[in-house]
Amino acid sequence: MLDGLTTVLDGRFIGDTVPFSEVRTRPHRHVSRPRLAEVLADLELLDDDSTPAIRSWIDRATSEFAPGFADPARQWLLVLLDGDARARPRCEATLYAYLKSVRPVLKKWELDHGHLREITRSDVHAALRPLTGSRRNSTVHALRSLFRFAKHRGLIFTNPMLGVKAPHLDPAMTPLTADEIGLIEQLAIRPSDRLALALAAEHAARTNTIRNLTLDHLDLPNRRIILVGHNQRLGELTYRAAKSWLDHRRTNWPNSPNPHLFISKRTAHGTAPVSHEYLRFSLGRNGFSIDRIRADRILHEALTVGPDPLHLSMVFNIHHETALRYTTVAEHLLSDELEQPHG
């Protein structure tokens, strides 16, 4: 270690710091570079000049564009990463998703144009015409963010995205209102209703998942539950609802051989799961469903924590493509708010 310190400190004045890039690149025979950096940091002699991976990615990803598109795109992504007076920072997953959406469009435009400021509304419509569904939605929101940024920074003269609308959101992928939540709570009267509601609202459990839960999946003493093979902490609302339901179950069917968590008069003496209709209770007649409540839970997470598909995948054990759909919706709902000045 002394040899390593001697190598990097030789020729420096007292108090001079050593760039981390030099620690990584200069040869130090028989010296651990990570350990050397740690010692220098403890001595307050390390200057961490390393570039975070996301910034290196931004430089690499935008360098493939022509200068008139590369410079605006790079500035846009950096502001999305760091935030400014007009916008809060976005998560890294948003940057990846946004550039993935606009990359083919920018590459096509640069064949006939020299700068982003030359793009017209007709160019935008031509680029969006072959796109459908979530891909069109994502591209619209990404382009809207890029051109809004460019207009605020004076990089373009007019914003060609003005008046360009994204496809309407699926009503099942929009947040529940306070009135709707209140009505759902009123409709959940039976102990089984309240537990099904809690599983969807707290754990984003699907109808089929709830139907097929067994008693072995629930560990009340340790407050754990297994959902689709994923062992997780039992939410407080679900814990209370589960205790109430199990008391009700023991009182009404103390000797039931059915291993499923949910049972009814029809299934108590057998081993089959309850029907879909059993879990619908009064929700279906009022335009709601377990899966709509589940969607609201995932969307709430995306709006609260940030539209990060990796986070949603890990928290709810959902496929990445599903997580991306929720991320797209959350980005749409947050786009106006995130672009507004804040104090």
C-alpha distance (Angstrom), angle and dihedral (degrees) to the residues before:
residue distance angle dihedral
M1 . . .
L2 3.82 . .
D3 3.79 89.3 .
G4 3.79 89.8 53.9
L5 3.81 92.9 48.6
T6 3.80 90.6 47.8
T7 3.80 91.0 51.5
V8 3.82 96.7 52.0
L9 3.83 97.1 36.2
D10 3.78 96.8 45.5
G11 3.81 110.8 116.4
R12 3.81 94.6 12.4
F13 3.78 125.9 117.4
I14 3.79 122.0 -118.5
G15 3.81 109.3 -76.6
D16 3.82 95.0 19.0
T17 3.79 111.8 138.2
V18 3.81 126.8 -132.8
P19 3.84 118.3 -129.3
F20 3.79 112.4 -121.1
S21 3.81 88.9 -133.0
E22 3.82 88.5 62.3
V23 3.81 91.9 50.7
R24 3.81 89.0 54.1
T25 3.81 96.8 46.1
R26 3.82 108.0 34.4
P27 3.81 113.6 87.0
H28 3.81 114.9 -109.0
R29 3.76 109.5 179.2
H30 3.82 113.6 -141.2
V31 3.81 90.3 -3.8
S32 3.82 124.8 119.9
R33 3.79 107.2 -129.0
P34 3.85 93.7 -154.1
R35 3.81 89.8 50.7
L36 3.81 91.5 46.8
A37 3.81 90.2 51.5
E38 3.81 89.6 48.8
V39 3.81 92.3 52.4
L40 3.80 91.9 47.6
A41 3.81 90.0 49.7
D42 3.83 90.7 51.3
L43 3.82 88.2 52.0
E44 3.84 89.4 48.1
L45 3.79 89.0 -120.7
L46 3.82 99.1 115.6
D47 3.80 122.0 101.3
D48 3.81 106.6 -163.0
D49 3.79 100.4 -147.8
S50 3.78 93.8 158.2
T51 3.78 117.0 130.7
P52 3.82 115.9 -125.2
A53 3.80 112.9 -114.5
I54 3.80 93.1 -115.4
R55 3.83 91.7 57.3
S56 3.78 91.4 49.0
W57 3.79 88.7 50.1
I58 3.82 91.3 51.3
D59 3.82 90.4 52.7
R60 3.80 92.8 47.8
A61 3.79 96.0 42.9
T62 3.80 95.9 49.6
S63 3.80 95.8 41.4
E64 3.81 89.5 75.4
F65 3.81 91.0 67.1
A66 3.79 126.3 82.9
P67 3.86 111.4 -94.9
G68 3.82 94.1 -103.6
F69 3.81 89.3 59.3
A70 3.81 100.6 28.5
D71 3.80 96.4 60.3
P72 3.84 96.7 50.3
A73 3.82 91.2 42.9
R74 3.81 92.5 50.3
Q75 3.83 93.4 48.1
W76 3.81 90.0 47.0
L77 3.80 94.2 52.1
L78 3.81 92.4 46.5
V79 3.80 91.2 52.9
L80 3.79 90.3 47.6
L81 3.81 87.7 52.3
D82 3.80 98.5 45.4
G83 3.80 102.9 24.0
D84 3.79 124.6 -140.7
A85 3.81 140.2 -153.6
R86 3.81 90.5 -61.0
A87 3.80 102.6 41.1
R88 3.77 141.8 30.5
P89 3.83 118.9 -123.7
R90 3.79 116.1 -86.8
C91 3.80 125.5 -140.3
E92 3.80 117.4 -99.6
A93 3.81 91.8 -110.6
T94 3.80 88.8 62.3
L95 3.79 91.2 55.5
Y96 3.80 91.5 51.1
A97 3.81 91.6 47.6
Y98 3.82 93.9 46.4
L99 3.81 95.0 49.5
K100 3.80 91.1 44.7
S101 3.82 87.9 56.4
V102 3.83 97.9 46.6
R103 3.81 99.8 35.6
P104 3.85 97.7 84.6
V105 3.80 90.2 44.0
L106 3.81 94.3 51.0
K107 3.80 92.0 44.9
K108 3.80 89.5 54.0
W109 3.80 94.4 46.2
E110 3.80 94.6 50.0
L111 3.82 89.7 62.4
D112 3.82 90.4 70.0
H113 3.81 103.5 19.0
G114 3.78 134.4 57.7
H115 3.80 99.9 -154.8
L116 3.79 141.9 20.8
R117 3.83 89.1 -115.5
E118 3.82 89.8 67.5
I119 3.82 93.4 63.5
T120 3.81 114.0 110.2
R121 3.76 133.3 -164.9
S122 3.79 89.9 -101.2
D123 3.82 88.8 56.7
V124 3.81 89.2 52.3
H125 3.81 93.1 49.6
A126 3.80 91.0 47.6
A127 3.82 90.8 52.2
L128 3.80 93.2 47.9
R129 3.81 97.1 43.3
P130 3.85 97.2 86.5
L131 3.82 93.4 43.9
T132 3.80 123.8 93.0
G133 3.79 140.3 177.2
S134 3.78 121.1 -4.9
R135 3.81 92.3 -9.6
R136 3.81 91.1 59.7
N137 3.79 90.6 43.5
S138 3.80 92.9 52.2
T139 3.81 92.7 46.3
V140 3.80 92.9 50.1
H141 3.81 92.4 51.8
A142 3.80 93.4 45.4
L143 3.83 93.3 48.4
R144 3.80 90.7 44.9
S145 3.80 89.7 54.6
L146 3.82 93.0 46.3
F147 3.81 96.0 48.8
R148 3.81 93.5 42.1
F149 3.80 88.8 54.0
A150 3.81 92.3 46.0
K151 3.82 91.9 50.3
H152 3.83 92.6 49.2
R153 3.82 89.9 50.7
G154 3.80 94.0 46.5
L155 3.79 93.1 -116.4
I156 3.82 91.8 127.5
F157 3.80 132.4 31.0
T158 3.81 100.2 -139.1
N159 3.79 132.9 16.6
P160 3.84 109.2 -120.6
M161 3.83 90.9 -166.8
L162 3.81 93.5 68.8
G163 3.79 107.4 118.5
V164 3.81 93.6 11.1
K165 3.79 106.8 125.9
A166 3.78 130.7 -160.3
P167 3.81 119.7 -129.9
H168 3.78 114.6 -80.7
L169 3.77 114.2 -90.6
D170 3.78 119.6 -108.2
P171 3.85 105.1 -103.7
A172 3.81 87.8 -133.2
M173 3.82 88.2 61.6
T174 3.80 97.3 54.1
P175 3.81 125.3 94.2
L176 3.78 118.9 -93.6
T177 3.78 114.2 -110.4
A178 3.80 123.1 -122.9
D179 3.81 89.6 -107.3
E180 3.81 91.6 51.8
I181 3.80 91.8 49.5
G182 3.81 90.2 49.7
L183 3.81 91.3 50.7
I184 3.82 92.1 49.0
E185 3.80 90.5 52.1
Q186 3.80 89.9 51.8
L187 3.80 91.5 49.9
A188 3.82 94.1 52.4
I189 3.79 98.3 83.4
R190 3.80 106.2 141.7
P191 3.83 120.5 71.1
S192 3.81 88.5 -117.9
D193 3.81 90.5 52.5
R194 3.78 91.8 52.5
L195 3.81 92.7 48.9
A196 3.81 93.1 48.5
L197 3.79 89.4 48.2
A198 3.81 91.6 49.1
L199 3.80 92.6 49.7
A200 3.80 91.1 52.7
A201 3.81 96.4 40.4
E202 3.80 97.6 43.9
H203 3.81 104.7 26.9
A204 3.82 101.4 24.6
A205 3.82 90.1 -125.5
R206 3.81 118.2 176.1
T207 3.82 123.0 -126.5
N208 3.81 92.6 -108.5
T209 3.79 91.5 47.9
I210 3.79 90.8 52.8
R211 3.82 93.0 46.8
N212 3.79 92.6 52.1
L213 3.80 98.7 44.9
T214 3.80 112.6 122.5
L215 3.76 130.4 -156.7
D216 3.80 88.4 -105.6
H217 3.80 89.9 62.6
L218 3.80 90.7 62.9
D219 3.82 122.7 72.6
L220 3.79 106.2 179.6
P221 3.85 98.0 173.7
N222 3.81 90.5 57.7
R223 3.80 93.6 32.0
R224 3.81 94.2 -125.1
I225 3.78 133.3 135.8
I226 3.80 133.4 -173.0
L227 3.80 114.4 -138.6
V228 3.81 117.6 -179.5
G229 3.80 89.8 -20.7
H230 3.81 92.5 -49.9
N231 3.82 113.6 122.2
Q232 3.79 109.1 -149.9
R233 3.78 144.3 161.3
L234 3.79 113.7 -82.5
G235 3.80 111.8 -119.0
E236 3.79 118.2 -122.7
L237 3.81 94.0 -117.0
T238 3.81 91.2 49.5
Y239 3.81 91.8 45.3
R240 3.81 92.6 56.1
A241 3.81 92.7 43.2
A242 3.83 91.4 48.8
K243 3.80 92.4 51.7
S244 3.81 90.7 50.4
W245 3.82 92.7 47.4
L246 3.81 94.1 47.8
D247 3.81 90.4 50.7
H248 3.80 88.6 51.5
R249 3.80 91.8 46.5
R250 3.83 93.5 50.0
T251 3.79 91.3 47.9
N252 3.79 95.6 50.3
W253 3.83 102.5 31.5
P254 3.83 107.6 19.5
N255 3.81 94.0 159.9
S256 3.79 100.3 39.2
P257 3.84 112.6 144.7
N258 3.80 91.2 -158.1
P259 3.83 109.7 118.5
H260 3.81 93.4 -159.8
L261 3.77 119.8 106.0
F262 3.81 91.7 -133.4
I263 3.79 118.1 53.7
S264 3.80 134.5 162.4
K265 3.79 138.1 -166.1
R266 3.80 87.5 -85.1
T267 3.83 97.1 49.2
A268 3.82 102.2 30.7
H269 3.82 93.2 93.5
G270 3.80 95.9 43.7
T271 3.78 137.4 44.5
A272 3.82 103.5 -110.7
P273 3.81 122.9 114.2
V274 3.79 120.6 -110.0
S275 3.81 118.3 -91.2
H276 3.78 127.3 -99.6
E277 3.79 88.3 -111.8
Y278 3.80 90.8 57.4
L279 3.81 90.5 60.1
R280 3.77 94.2 45.1
F281 3.85 91.5 65.4
S282 3.83 105.1 159.4
L283 3.80 96.3 -26.0
G284 3.79 97.1 88.4
R285 3.80 94.1 52.2
N286 3.80 88.8 54.6
G287 3.79 97.7 47.5
F288 3.82 98.8 -99.0
S289 3.78 134.4 109.6
I290 3.79 140.6 -174.7
D291 3.80 89.4 -108.1
R292 3.82 91.8 52.7
I293 3.81 89.4 53.5
R294 3.80 88.9 47.2
A295 3.81 90.5 52.2
D296 3.80 90.1 50.2
R297 3.81 90.3 54.1
I298 3.81 93.5 52.2
L299 3.79 92.2 44.4
H300 3.81 90.6 49.2
E301 3.81 88.7 54.9
A302 3.80 91.2 49.9
L303 3.81 91.8 49.6
T304 3.80 94.2 45.1
V305 3.80 103.0 40.9
G306 3.79 97.2 25.8
P307 3.81 134.8 -90.3
D308 3.79 96.5 -74.8
P309 3.84 112.8 148.3
L310 3.81 92.7 -162.2
H311 3.80 91.3 55.2
L312 3.81 92.0 48.5
S313 3.80 91.4 48.3
M314 3.79 92.1 52.5
V315 3.80 97.8 42.4
F316 3.81 97.2 45.7
N317 3.81 100.3 25.7
I318 3.80 91.2 -125.2
H319 3.81 130.5 148.8
H320 3.79 115.7 -88.8
E321 3.81 92.2 -119.3
T322 3.81 89.8 55.1
A323 3.79 90.1 48.8
L324 3.81 89.8 51.5
R325 3.82 91.0 55.3
Y326 3.80 90.6 54.7
T327 3.79 89.9 44.9
T328 3.80 90.5 54.0
V329 3.79 91.9 51.4
A330 3.81 91.9 46.7
E331 3.80 90.9 49.6
H332 3.80 89.1 52.3
L333 3.81 92.4 50.8
L334 3.79 93.5 44.4
S335 3.80 98.9 40.6
D336 3.80 98.0 89.3
E337 3.81 93.9 41.1
L338 3.80 93.9 47.5
E339 3.79 92.3 51.5
Q340 3.82 93.9 51.8
P341 3.82 120.9 97.4
H342 3.78 113.8 -101.4
G343 3.74 133.6 -169.4
